[in-house]
Every structure is written in structure tokens, then in C-alpha cells.
Amino acid sequence: MKTFASFALCVLFAAVSVTAQLSMRELAEITEDYRVRFDELHEDKDDFIRLARVLIRAELKGLNEATLVNLGNARNDIDDILADTREEIANAILEPNANEQCLLGLVDRVIEEGRRAGEGMSSCAADKIQIKEGLGDEFRALTNTLQRIATAASEYTLYTFAIHNSFTDPEEHVEWLEENFANQVEFWDNVARPEAQEDLDNLEINRPALVEENRACLSAVIANLNTAMNTVRGQINSC
């Protein structure tokens, strides 16, 4: 009887071992399938992130270049306005009855208004630089977050072995893979990617508006300078 019991236990142990081995083989096949699927999801995310980074750099470069064009045009207009006013003052000094001290005082006024216009230009540029740097930081944070999500996707199958006892409950292991893959796809397709794409689209849409705001800011500086120089011209005759 003891021998039979021992034999029965051996057979039972062998049967359990075979079942466990088969289960582990099945688990290995399923895990490999999910590894491939997670890798494909990871590659899709990486492709989008690379594209996003290229688009962000292009948009910020476009904003920077357009702002520099605006500043260059404004600088030329300001120089022309100041030069014309200085020329009128110089011509007036040559007049026989000119009050040179009065006219030199107007020159000082022109210099002061030129300095004020330069400060206005700097303020307009600083505003756009701050926006550009803020956008750069925001999108860098966004793409870095997406990159971490993408990297995590590629490591899920390895991670599952660390948090599950696959020998005692392989079914739970598989269920966890299924659920988390579905959650990853859902989050990527319906949350992360659409929101990131919307931010990219808004950056592209808003860039012309940001450039126009910069142009309007500089136009206001030029208008204020023109007003000041018209006042100076009106005082030339009184000198």
C-alpha cells in the first residue's frame, strides 16, 4: 500500500509538472505575442514623437525668423525717421538767424526719443522671446512625457514577470497583459496622441497671430516715435 501510494504521488507530480510546463509554454507564446505588439506600439509612438519634435523646431524657428524680420523692418523705419528729423535740424542750424542752443536741445530730444524707441523694440522682442521659450519648454515637457510613455510600453512584457507569479497563476499574468495593452492603446489613441496633435496644430495656427502681434507692437513704437518727431519738427521754426 505504501509503495502504491508513493507511485501514485509520483504520477500525480509528473502530471502536474507536465501541465505546468504546457501552461508555461503557452504563457511564453502569449507573452512573446504581446512583446511584439507592445514593440509595435512603442515604434508608433516613437515615430510620432520624432515628427512632433521636428514640427516644434520648425514652428519655433519660423516664429524666430519672422520676429527678426519684423525687428529689422522696424529698425530701418526708426532709423529713417530719426535721420530725417536730424537732417531738418541740421539745415535749420545753417540759417542766419538760427538759435543754435535751441536747436541743439532738439537734437538731445531726438536722441532721447531714439533711445525710447529702442527700448520699445526690445520690449516687443522680449515678449516674443518669452513666448517662444515658454512654448519650447512646454513642448519639450510634452515630448519627454510621451517618450517615457513610449519607452514604458516597450518594457511592459519584461515588467510583468517581475510583478506576477507566472508559475502559480499564468492566467492572471495573461489577463494583466491583455488589460494593460488595451489600456495603452486606448490612452495613446484617444488621449495622449490627440492632445499632442491638437497642441501642434494650435502652434501652427497661432504662429501667424504671434508674428502679427509682434508687428503690431513694433508699429505702435514707430507711431509713438513719429508723434514725438512731429512735435520736434514743429519746434524747429520757433528756434
Secondary structure, 3 states (H helix, E strand, C coil): CHHHHHHHHHHHHHHHHHHHHHHHHHHHHHHHHHHHHHHHHHHHHHHHHHHHHHHHHHHHHHHHHHHHHHHHHHHHHHHHHHHHHHHHHHHHHCCCCCCHHHHHHHHHHHHHHHHHHHHHHHHHHHHHHHHHHHHHHHHHHHHHHHHHHHHHHHCHHHHHHHHCCCCCCHHHHHHHHHHHHHHHHHHHHHHHHHHHHHHHHHHHHHHHHHHHHHHHHHHHHHHHHHHHHHHHHHHHCCC
